[in-house]
Amino acid sequence: MAHPAQIRIPATYMRGGTSKGVFFRLQDLPETARQPGPARDTLLLRVIGSPDPYGKQTDGMGGATSSTSKTVIVSKSARPDHDVDYLFGQVAIDKAFVDWTGNCGNLSAAVGPFAIAGGLIDPARVPDNGVCTVRIWQANIGKTIIAHVPVTHGQPQETGDFELDGVTFPAAEVQLEFLDPADEGDGDGGAMFPTGKLVDTLEVPGVGSFPATLINAGIPTIFVNAADIGYIGTELQDDINSDPAALARFETIRAHGALRMGLIKSLDEIATRQHTPKIAFVAPPADYTASSGKPVKVSDIDVLARAMSMGKLHHAMMGTAAVAIGTAAAIPGTLVNLAAGGGKRQAVRFGHPSGTLRVGAQAREERGEWVVTKVIMSRSARVLMEGWVRVPGDAL
């Protein structure tokens, strides 16, 4: 019996922020996978090693967590004032499903370096030494990201002394600007506050009724108070991920929040939106010990924040959820803002399971509506491996 040979596809395995994934140039994909559709999804699932009923992704490049089951496709952009288009695919671990509904803020930090190294940026715009500004069109959500990538000898600088909680080793700092991160009202789920309120009362059968801030910024996110769902805000991964009943409650809350935001029309549709919306809980600052053993003092942070990703508590914080936190913190009256002490603010430092992160946001009120023009944060990125990824020929 004949068996199909493996094919090899040029690819780069990169860490961006606290995530890592397999990066492709669109032009390097097999022709059938250069367009959205089943062929592309099937290929990426096989690359990552999904669906895996064992939950390990042993036969693929995935790392069996939401932070490491990711793919990225980058191409030159035809859009004015943009260098590259960036498409992100969140690959389910145990299901045959690729979620294209949102961005990955962490891997956004790796797009600029990948584009420079991959020859997708006009060489005239890349300095021999200095900082290269890469203008990225985030195709999943239709937003612009500006990446400021340090360059040495014409190539992205990867080593440095910038430390990011949730990442073991220091690296070079990549500053990201998420421009106009909130939904303007013509996208999936409506405006920045899809219900028109800064705080809603979310009624979840079997769980309870409690305040929630429902926001479309960076990524659609449901914020609730930790105390209202039985937590204190200093929880680490094992406190929640080892509790199946807790995970089920979070998914139920997420489903009802998504319905309230207009992201789904019926509760059973939530199974097709594993990546969005996110659900996060916040609390006033408190002392705690991060997962690394590092002490986080109440004086180090403005607010505590924990977020769920793909059904589990994230080990640090998703970059897109950090955009949502920064946006909500800048707007007086949201649950995030109130947990941080209320009032106007241009930046917030929040505590997450791995440590702390500072996010800046520029917000203003116009004719009774809040507008956020920019959210800024720093991440880092590094190539882990480059060459070819191999998949069986029948994966196409």
C-alpha positions as CSV (number, residue, x, y, z in Angstrom):
1,M,0.0,0.0,0.0
2,A,1.4,3.4,-1.0
3,H,1.6,6.1,1.6
4,P,1.9,9.8,0.8
5,A,5.4,11.4,1.3
6,Q,5.8,14.3,3.6
7,I,6.0,17.8,2.2
8,R,8.0,20.6,3.7
9,I,6.9,24.2,4.0
10,P,9.2,27.1,4.9
11,A,8.3,28.2,8.4
12,T,9.6,30.0,11.5
13,Y,8.9,29.0,15.1
14,M,8.8,32.2,17.1
15,R,8.1,33.4,20.6
16,G,6.2,36.7,20.8
17,G,5.5,38.0,24.3
18,T,4.2,35.1,26.4
19,S,3.1,33.1,23.4
20,K,4.7,31.1,20.6
21,G,3.6,29.9,17.3
22,V,4.4,28.8,13.8
23,F,4.9,31.7,11.3
24,F,4.5,31.5,7.6
25,R,4.8,33.9,4.7
26,L,1.7,33.6,2.6
27,Q,3.7,33.1,-0.5
28,D,5.3,30.0,1.0
29,L,2.1,28.1,1.7
30,P,0.9,25.4,-0.7
31,E,-1.3,27.0,-3.3
32,T,-4.5,25.4,-1.9
33,A,-3.8,27.0,1.5
34,R,-3.2,30.5,0.3
35,Q,-6.9,31.3,0.5
36,P,-9.1,31.0,3.6
37,G,-11.0,27.8,3.8
38,P,-11.0,24.1,4.7
39,A,-7.7,23.4,2.9
40,R,-5.9,26.1,4.9
41,D,-7.5,25.0,8.2
42,T,-6.7,21.3,7.6
43,L,-3.0,22.1,6.9
44,L,-2.6,24.3,10.0
45,L,-4.3,21.7,12.2
46,R,-1.8,19.1,11.0
47,V,1.1,21.4,11.5
48,I,0.2,22.1,15.1
49,G,-0.9,18.5,15.8
50,S,-4.6,18.9,16.3
51,P,-7.1,17.5,16.9
52,D,-5.4,15.5,19.7
53,P,-7.7,13.5,22.0
54,Y,-4.7,13.1,24.3
55,G,-4.5,16.8,24.6
56,K,-0.7,16.9,24.1
57,Q,-0.1,17.8,20.4
58,T,2.8,15.3,20.4
59,D,2.6,14.8,16.7
60,G,2.9,18.6,15.8
61,M,4.4,21.9,16.7
62,G,1.8,22.9,19.3
63,G,2.6,23.0,23.0
64,A,-0.8,21.8,24.3
65,T,-1.8,25.2,25.8
66,S,-3.7,28.1,24.4
67,S,-0.4,30.2,24.4
68,T,1.4,27.6,22.3
69,S,-1.3,26.4,19.8
70,K,-1.0,29.3,17.4
71,T,-0.3,30.0,13.7
72,V,0.5,33.3,11.9
73,I,0.4,34.1,8.2
74,V,2.1,37.3,7.0
75,S,2.2,38.9,3.6
76,K,3.1,42.2,2.0
77,S,0.2,44.6,2.3
78,A,-1.5,46.4,-0.6
79,R,-3.2,48.8,1.9
80,P,-1.9,52.4,1.9
81,D,0.4,53.2,4.8
82,H,0.8,49.6,5.8
83,D,3.8,47.3,5.3
84,V,2.3,43.8,6.0
85,D,-1.0,42.0,6.6
86,Y,-1.0,39.8,9.6
87,L,-3.5,36.9,10.0
88,F,-3.7,34.9,13.2
89,G,-5.2,31.5,13.7
90,Q,-5.8,30.1,17.1
91,V,-5.8,26.3,16.8
92,A,-7.9,24.2,19.1
93,I,-6.1,21.4,20.9
94,D,-8.7,18.6,21.0
95,K,-11.0,19.7,18.2
96,A,-10.6,20.1,14.4
97,F,-11.1,23.8,14.6
98,V,-9.1,27.0,13.8
99,D,-10.6,30.2,15.3
100,W,-10.0,33.3,13.1
101,T,-12.2,35.6,15.1
102,G,-9.5,37.6,17.0
103,N,-5.9,38.7,17.2
104,C,-3.1,37.5,19.4
105,G,-1.5,40.6,21.0
106,N,1.5,38.7,22.2
107,L,2.4,37.3,18.8
108,S,1.9,40.8,17.4
109,A,5.3,41.5,18.8
110,A,6.9,38.9,16.6
111,V,5.2,40.0,13.3
112,G,7.6,43.0,12.8
113,P,10.8,41.0,13.3
114,F,9.5,38.2,11.1
115,A,8.6,40.6,8.3
116,I,12.0,42.3,8.4
117,A,13.9,39.0,8.4
118,G,11.6,37.5,5.8
119,G,12.2,40.3,3.2
120,L,8.6,41.6,3.5
121,I,9.7,45.2,4.3
122,D,11.1,47.6,1.8
123,P,14.9,47.5,2.5
124,A,15.1,51.3,2.3
125,R,12.9,51.5,5.4
126,V,15.2,49.2,7.4
127,P,18.1,51.0,9.1
128,D,21.5,49.4,9.5
129,N,21.2,50.1,13.2
130,G,18.3,51.7,15.1
131,V,14.6,51.2,15.2
132,C,12.5,50.0,12.3
133,T,8.8,51.1,12.4
134,V,6.7,48.3,10.9
135,R,3.1,49.2,10.0
136,I,0.9,46.1,10.4
137,W,-2.6,45.5,9.2
138,Q,-4.2,43.0,11.6
139,A,-6.5,41.3,9.2
140,N,-8.6,39.3,11.8
141,I,-10.1,42.5,13.4
142,G,-9.3,45.1,10.8
143,K,-7.0,47.2,12.9
144,T,-3.6,48.8,12.7
145,I,-0.6,47.9,14.9
146,I,2.6,49.8,14.8
147,A,5.7,47.8,15.9
148,H,8.9,49.5,16.8
149,V,11.6,46.9,16.2
150,P,15.2,47.3,17.2
151,V,17.6,46.6,14.4
152,T,21.3,45.7,14.5
153,H,23.3,45.3,11.3
154,G,20.1,45.4,9.2
155,Q,18.5,42.5,11.1
156,P,16.0,42.4,14.0
157,Q,17.7,42.5,17.3
158,E,16.5,39.7,19.5
159,T,18.8,39.7,22.6
160,G,18.7,42.4,25.2
161,D,17.9,43.2,28.8
162,F,14.2,43.8,28.6
163,E,12.4,41.5,31.1
164,L,8.8,40.4,30.6
165,D,7.0,38.6,33.4
166,G,5.9,35.2,32.1
167,V,9.0,34.9,29.9
168,T,12.1,33.2,31.5
169,F,14.9,35.1,29.7
170,P,15.4,38.8,28.8
171,A,15.4,39.9,25.2
172,A,15.1,43.0,23.1
173,E,12.2,45.3,23.7
174,V,9.6,45.7,21.0
175,Q,7.1,48.5,21.6
176,L,3.6,48.1,20.1
177,E,1.0,50.7,19.4
178,F,-2.5,49.4,18.9
179,L,-4.3,52.2,17.1
180,D,-8.0,52.8,17.6
181,P,-8.3,49.4,19.3
182,A,-12.0,49.7,20.1
183,D,-14.8,48.7,17.8
184,E,-16.3,51.7,16.0
185,G,-19.8,50.1,15.9
186,D,-19.8,48.5,12.4
187,G,-18.0,45.3,13.4
188,D,-19.0,42.0,14.9
189,G,-20.6,42.7,18.2
190,G,-21.2,46.4,17.9
191,A,-19.4,49.4,19.4
192,M,-16.8,49.6,22.2
193,F,-19.5,49.0,24.7
194,P,-22.0,46.9,22.7
195,T,-24.8,47.4,25.2
196,G,-24.2,51.1,25.5
197,K,-23.4,50.8,29.2
198,L,-20.1,50.8,31.1
199,V,-21.5,48.3,33.6
200,D,-24.2,45.8,32.9
201,T,-26.0,43.3,35.2
202,L,-25.2,39.9,33.7
203,E,-27.7,37.2,34.7
204,V,-26.2,33.7,34.3
205,P,-28.6,30.8,35.2
206,G,-27.0,28.5,37.7
207,V,-24.2,30.9,38.5
208,G,-25.8,34.2,39.6
209,S,-26.4,37.8,38.8
210,F,-23.5,40.2,39.0
211,P,-22.0,43.4,37.4
212,A,-20.0,43.1,34.2
213,T,-18.2,45.4,31.9
214,L,-18.6,44.2,28.3
215,I,-16.1,45.8,26.0
216,N,-14.8,45.5,22.4
217,A,-11.2,46.8,22.6
218,G,-8.2,44.7,21.4
219,I,-10.5,41.7,21.7
220,P,-14.1,41.4,23.0
221,T,-13.8,40.9,26.7
222,I,-16.2,40.3,29.6
223,F,-14.9,41.8,32.9
224,V,-16.4,40.7,36.2
225,N,-15.4,41.4,39.8
226,A,-13.4,38.5,41.4
227,A,-15.4,38.7,44.6
228,D,-18.7,38.4,42.7
229,I,-17.7,34.9,41.4
230,G,-16.0,33.6,44.6
231,Y,-12.4,34.7,44.0
232,I,-10.0,37.2,45.4
233,G,-8.0,38.1,42.3
234,T,-4.6,36.6,43.3
235,E,-5.3,33.1,42.0
236,L,-2.7,31.2,40.0
237,Q,-3.3,28.6,37.2
238,D,-3.7,25.5,39.4
239,D,-6.3,27.3,41.6
240,I,-8.7,27.3,38.7
241,N,-7.5,24.9,36.0
242,S,-7.6,22.0,38.4
243,D,-11.3,22.6,39.2
244,P,-13.5,21.3,36.4
245,A,-16.6,22.9,38.0
246,A,-14.9,26.3,38.0
247,L,-13.9,25.9,34.3
248,A,-17.5,25.0,33.4
249,R,-18.8,28.1,35.3
250,F,-16.5,30.4,33.5
251,E,-17.5,28.9,30.1
252,T,-21.2,29.4,31.1
253,I,-20.5,33.0,32.0
254,R,-18.6,33.5,28.8
255,A,-21.4,32.2,26.7
256,H,-24.0,34.5,28.4
257,G,-21.7,37.4,28.0
258,A,-21.1,36.7,24.3
259,L,-24.9,36.5,23.8
260,R,-25.3,39.9,25.6
261,M,-22.6,41.4,23.4
262,G,-24.2,40.2,20.2
263,L,-21.3,38.0,19.3
264,I,-23.5,34.9,19.1
265,K,-27.2,34.5,18.5
266,S,-27.7,31.4,20.6
267,L,-25.8,29.9,23.5
268,D,-24.8,26.8,21.6
269,E,-22.9,29.0,19.1
270,I,-20.2,29.6,21.7
271,A,-18.5,26.3,20.7
272,T,-17.6,28.0,17.4
273,R,-15.9,30.9,19.2
274,Q,-13.3,29.4,21.4
275,H,-10.9,32.4,21.0
276,T,-13.4,35.2,21.6
277,P,-14.8,36.7,23.7
278,K,-12.4,36.5,26.6
279,I,-13.6,36.5,30.2
280,A,-11.5,38.2,32.9
281,F,-11.9,39.0,36.6
282,V,-10.5,41.9,38.5
283,A,-9.9,43.0,42.0
284,P,-8.2,45.9,43.9
285,P,-4.5,45.5,44.4
286,A,-3.1,43.1,47.0
287,D,0.1,41.3,47.8
288,Y,0.7,37.9,46.3
289,T,3.4,35.5,45.0
290,A,3.6,35.1,41.3
291,S,3.9,31.6,39.7
292,S,7.7,32.1,39.5
293,G,7.9,32.7,43.2
294,K,8.5,36.4,42.7
295,P,6.7,38.5,45.3
296,V,4.3,41.1,43.9
297,K,3.6,44.0,46.3
298,V,0.4,46.0,46.5
299,S,2.6,49.1,45.8
300,D,3.7,47.5,42.5
301,I,0.3,47.4,40.9
302,D,-3.0,49.4,40.4
303,V,-5.3,46.4,40.0
304,L,-5.3,42.6,39.9
305,A,-6.4,40.9,36.7
306,R,-6.8,37.3,35.7
307,A,-8.1,36.1,32.3
308,M,-9.3,32.8,30.7
309,S,-8.1,31.7,27.3
310,M,-9.4,28.7,25.4
311,G,-11.1,27.4,28.5
312,K,-8.2,27.7,31.0
313,L,-6.7,30.4,33.2
314,H,-3.9,32.1,31.2
315,H,-0.4,31.7,32.8
316,A,0.2,35.5,32.3
317,M,-2.0,37.8,30.2
318,M,-3.0,37.7,26.6
319,G,-1.8,40.8,24.8
320,T,-5.2,41.6,23.4
321,A,-6.7,41.2,26.9
322,A,-4.1,43.6,28.1
323,V,-5.3,46.1,25.5
324,A,-8.8,45.6,26.8
325,I,-7.6,46.1,30.4
326,G,-5.7,49.3,29.5
327,T,-8.7,50.6,27.6
328,A,-11.2,49.9,30.4
329,A,-8.9,51.2,33.0
330,A,-8.7,54.6,31.2
331,I,-12.5,55.0,31.2
332,P,-14.0,56.1,34.5
333,G,-16.8,53.9,35.8
334,T,-15.8,50.5,34.2
335,L,-15.2,47.6,36.6
336,V,-11.5,47.7,35.7
337,N,-11.3,51.4,36.4
338,L,-13.2,51.1,39.7
339,A,-11.0,48.2,40.9
340,A,-8.0,50.3,40.1
341,G,-9.3,53.1,42.3
342,G,-11.4,55.1,39.8
343,G,-10.8,58.4,38.2
344,K,-9.0,59.3,35.0
345,R,-5.7,57.5,34.2
346,Q,-3.4,57.2,31.2
347,A,-1.7,54.0,32.2
348,V,-2.3,51.0,34.5
349,R,0.0,48.4,36.0
350,F,-1.8,45.2,36.7
351,G,-0.9,42.0,38.4
352,H,-1.3,38.7,36.6
353,P,-0.4,35.2,37.5
354,S,3.2,35.6,36.3
355,G,3.9,39.1,37.6
356,T,3.0,42.6,36.4
357,L,2.5,44.5,33.1
358,R,2.1,48.2,32.4
359,V,-0.2,49.3,29.6
360,G,-0.8,52.9,28.5
361,A,-4.0,54.1,26.9
362,Q,-5.1,57.5,25.4
363,A,-8.8,58.0,26.0
364,R,-11.1,61.0,25.7
365,E,-14.8,61.6,25.8
366,E,-16.4,63.0,22.7
367,R,-20.1,64.0,22.7
368,G,-20.8,61.7,25.5
369,E,-19.0,58.7,24.0
370,W,-15.6,57.4,24.9
371,V,-12.9,57.2,22.3
372,V,-9.6,55.4,22.7
373,T,-7.0,56.4,20.1
374,K,-4.0,54.3,21.1
375,V,-2.9,51.6,23.6
376,I,0.8,51.1,24.1
377,M,2.7,48.2,25.6
378,S,6.1,46.6,25.3
379,R,6.8,42.9,24.6
380,S,9.7,41.0,23.2
381,A,10.2,38.4,20.4
382,R,12.7,35.8,19.4
383,V,13.1,33.2,16.7
384,L,13.3,29.7,18.2
385,M,13.7,27.7,15.0
386,E,13.6,28.3,11.3
387,G,13.6,26.2,8.2
388,W,10.8,23.9,7.1
389,V,7.9,22.3,8.9
390,R,6.9,18.9,7.5
391,V,3.4,17.5,7.2
392,P,2.1,14.3,5.5
393,G,1.1,15.0,1.9
394,D,-2.5,14.0,2.6
395,A,-2.8,17.0,4.9
396,L,-3.4,19.2,1.9
